[in-house]
Each structure stands twice: as C-alpha cells, then as structure tokens.
Amino acid sequence: MDEWAPDAVVSTFHLAGQITGRLRGSGVLSVPTVVYVTDFALHRGWLHPGNDLHVCVTEAAAAAARTGTGRPAVASGPLVAPEFHLPQGLPLARRSRWEATFARYAPGRPPVLVSAGAWGVGSALLGTVRGLARHGCLPVLLCGRDERLRRRAARLPGVLALGWVTDMAQLMPCARVLIDNAAGQTAVQALAARVPVIAYRPIPGHGAEGVRHMAAAGLSVTARDLGELLGAVDRLAQPGAARDRQLARGASAFLSDAARLITDLTAPEGPRGGPYAGGS
C-alpha cells in the first residue's frame, strides 16, 4: 500500500474485504476501502464494519449490508464488461461466427445457453440438454474448463457442447435464453446482453441463495422441474409480451456506475462525513 499510494482500495472478494476492513478499522490504512459485493445473496463473510462502503448488486443486498455493518452501503447493479451492453450494436462479422455455428448444428432451432460455470458444475446437466434438444431447441452447454463434461455432452444428438469461451460478449446475444444455476457472472452478463435468465437446479450453498435472491428481485424466473423449464423457454425464447417484460426487468438492474460511486468516495470531503455518511 505504501508503494502504490492508492486513492482507495476496492475488494471484489469477501475474504479480501475482511482484510481491508481490519486494516482500515485499526488505522493501518488511511485511504477509503470499498467492498464490491458480486453476489445477489449477501452472506456474512462479505461484511466488515471497518470498510467505508459496500457497493451491492441490489438495494435489498445494500440494506442487508447496512444492517449488518452499521456503515454505508449503496446499490449500483451488476458490474459487467461494457461490450455486453451493446449486443445489437456488435459488428455483424463479430456475431456471424456464432450465428453460423448455431445454424449449422440445428437450423431453425432457438439456441438456448445452459451455463455450468467456470468449473462445469451442476446437477443433471446432460439430462437437461437432452430434454431441451427433444423439445426442439438447440441447447448450447457451456462446460467451462471441464473437458470430460464437454466430451460427454458432445456425444448427445442435437447438443452443442462448448469448452472455455473467450468471446462471450459475441456469443451471448446470439442466444434466445440462458439457463443458469448459480446467479453468477454469466447470469448478469445475460441481463446486460438482453437475454432472459431462467434459474434451474441451482448448485447448493451460495448458488441456491443467489438464485433465490435474483428471482426475488424479478431479474430471473425459476423452474422447479423439466416441464416448467420447457414452458419457461417457450414463453421467453420467442418474441412476445412475456419476453419483453423480462428484458425490461433485466435492464432495470443496472442502477448506476459502480466506478463513479467509488471515485466519489475519494472526493476531498471524504467518506466519513461526506456523501455516504449516515448509511444512506
């Protein structure tokens, strides 16, 4: 910290936020510390009253942070790379690769992304994509770094299995819907790219809690079984009022610029008596 002399310290991981909170609270750090909470569900590990500000994905999470720390917390909405916010503005050449791939695998079938996260985790993933293929969709299983899962899924008829994808901002807007099990980064990227999110078979722990909170905020819909999942895909993958409503809810999640909130914190009036004093 002495070497870099920053204007503020920002944590995006809960254990890092515990460290900055302790250093700030004990006076070792003289600059503001901010925790950006990436989860929809705010577990206790994110909270330390020594930090100056918690920036959260939703107002419900910000309220929980204020209650848990007695310190200021605000909602900015999800933090997503800028290119995800311009799906319709992407050059045709950057989208055509995925559109051509989808058309080659299953012409006329709506592409449905199924996310298994970076580790390729989830329950009944192969059964889910098999059911989607039989229903007339093109399931695109995002296997992350799990090559064994990718090889197994690639043997299923009508299923496109992908490994680690480096151009998600180009892939995402070519899909009609995302099926998600963790309410993590892929889910909020879909919101930015104007792709409806369906939560299905969430992974235990933070995944299930995050899915529940994301749905409570109106940013996703949940399906309890394969029949409900296929019905939700039918409603949201095709143009219509249901899809338009869900897309509008997703767009409303992006409340403000998290970076601006943090830079405002470093203004001369300071955080302990400045614009965030009083926990607002």
N, C-alpha and C positions, 0 to 999 in steps of 0.2 A: 504493500500500500504506500509506503514511503517513496518507493522508486517510481511508481506510476502517478502518484498525486492526483487521483481522480476527483471529479466534482460530486460523484455519487457512486454507490456500489449497488448493483442490481443482481438479485438472485432469482433463478428460474427453477431451482430445485430445493425441496423442502429442507434437506439437511444443511445445504449451504445457507439457507435463511436462518437456521438455528445458530450457525456460527456468526453470521453478521449481526444478528440480534444481540448475542452475548458480548461481542466486541464493541458494538455501539452503546449498549447499556452500561458497560463498565468504563466507557470513556476512552477506550483504546482507539476507536475510530472517531474522527472529528467531522466526517462528512456524512450526509444523509445516506441511509440504507433503505432500499426498496425490495420487497419480495413480489415478483410477478407470479401469481398462482395459476398454473396452467390447467388445473383440474376443475371440473364442474363441482365435484364434491370436495368440500374443504375439510380434510382430516387434520387432527391436532398437530401433526408434525410440521404443518405449514406455518404455525403461529408462534411468534415470539414478540413480547411487548417491547423489546429493545429496538426493533426496527421502526423507522419513521412512518412507513406507508406500506400497506398491502394493496396491490392492484389485482383485481379479480375478473373472472370471465363474466359473471352475472352479478346483479345487485343483491340477490339472495346470498351469494357467497361473500360479498363485501359486508353485508350486515352481520353474517356469522363471524367474519374476521374482526369487526369492530367489537362485537360482544365478547369474543374470546381473548382479545388483547387489551381492550380499553384504549386503543390507538386508532388513528385514521385509517380508513380503507375506502377505496373507490372502485367502481366497475368501469372497465374500458371495453369489454367484449373480448372475443378471442384475438390472439396475436397470430396472424397468418402472413406469409410472404406476399408482397404486393402483386405478383403475377397471378395469383389465384383470384384476385378481384376483377380480372379483366378477361373472363373466359370468352365472351363474344367478340372481344377486340383482338384476339390472337390472330396472327397472320395465318392464312389458310394452309400454307406449307407446313406450319408447325403442328396443325391439327390433323392434316391429311394422313399422316402415318398411322395414327390410331384408328381413324375412321376407316381407312383401307383395310387395316388388320381385322377390325370387327366385321366388316362386310365380307371379307374372305372366309372367316370362320363360320359365320351364320348370317347370311344376307337377309335383311328384313326383320331380324330379331332384335328387340331392345337390349342394349348392353347394360348389365347390372353388375356394379362392382361389389365384391364381397371382401371386406378387409379382415386380415388376420394379424395386422400389426407388424412391427419390425421382426418379431421372433416367429411369426407364423403360428400363433396360438389361437385356440378356440375349440369349442366342442361341436361335434357333428358337422364339421366344415364340408366334408365330402358329401354327406347326405343332403346338406343344404344346396350345394351347387348342382347336385344330381336332380333334386326336385325342381330347381329353377329351370334347368335345361328341358326337363319333361314338360314344364308349363309353357314353353315357347319363348323363353328368354335366352340371351347369351350371357351366362354367368362368367365373370372375369374375376378369378380368385387371386387376390394379392397375397402371395405367400411370404413376403418379406425375405429373410435370409434362410428360410427353412427349405433347403433343396430337396429333402426327402418328401416333404408335403407337395412341392411343385411337381415332382416326378409322378407321384401317386395321382394327383388331380389331373395331370395331363393325359392320363390314360382313360379318363372318363369321356364318353362321347358328348360332343356339344359344349364342352367346357374349355375355356381358355385360361390356363394357369400361368401366372407371371411370377418371376423372381423379384429381386430388388429393382424398383423402378426409379430412374433418375430424373424423369420428366413428368412428374405427377401433375404439374400445372397444365400440361398439354393433354394428358390422359383424362383427367377428371371431368372437364366439360363435355367430353365425348360420351359420357355415360348418362343414363337416364335416372339412376337412383344409386345410392350407396347403402349397403347393408353392413352395419357396424356392430362391434361387440365390446367397445371399451370407452366410447366418448372421448377419444384422444385426439391427436393432431390430425389424423385423416378425416375425422368427423367434422372438425371446424374448417378444414380446407374445403370440404364439400359445401359447407354453408357459404363460404366466400365465392365458390365457383357456381353457385346457384344450382346445386344438385340436392334433392331431398334425401334425408337421412332416415333410415329405418333401423331401429335397435332390435337385435335378435340374439338370443342365447349369450348374454354378456358374460365375460370372464369373471371369476369370483373376486371379491375384495373391492379394490378401487374401481375396477371396470363396472361392476354391477351398480355401485353407488353413483358413479359418474353418469351412467346411462339413465338412472332414475332421475337425477337432478337435471340432466339435459332435457329429458322428456317433460319434466315438470315446468321447465321454462318455455315449453312449446316449440323447441327447436328440433325435435325429432318425434317420430311416432314409434310405438313399441308393438312387437308381435310376440304372442305367447307360444305359438306353435307354427308348424309349416303352413297350415291352412290360412292362418291370419297373415303370415308373411306374404304369401302369394296374393292374397286380397289387397294388402297394402301396396305391393308392387303394381298391381293392376290399376289402382287409384292414382298412384303418384308418378308412374313412369310415362303416362300419356298426358297430352295437353288437356287442361280442364280446370275447373274451379278448385278442386282439392289440391292439385299440384301448385296452382298459383298461390293459394293461401299458405302452403308450407314454405314456398320460396320466399314469400314476403316475411314470414316469421324468421327465417334464417337470415335474411338481410338485416332485420332489425336488431340482431345480436351485436352488431358492430357499432358500439355506442360512441367511442371517442378514440383518440390516438394515444396508446399507452406511452409511447416515447415522449409525447408532449407533456403528459401528466408527470413524467419523471423529470424532464428538463424544467418544468415549472417548479418542481420541488427544490431545485438548486438555485432559485432566484434569491436575490440579496435578502429578502425578508425572512427567508429560512423556513424550514418545516415546523419548528417548534414555536409557533406563534404566527405562522404565515397562513396561506390559503387553506391548509388542511387541518389547522388547529381545531380542537373540539370534536374531532371524529366525524366530520361531515364528508 
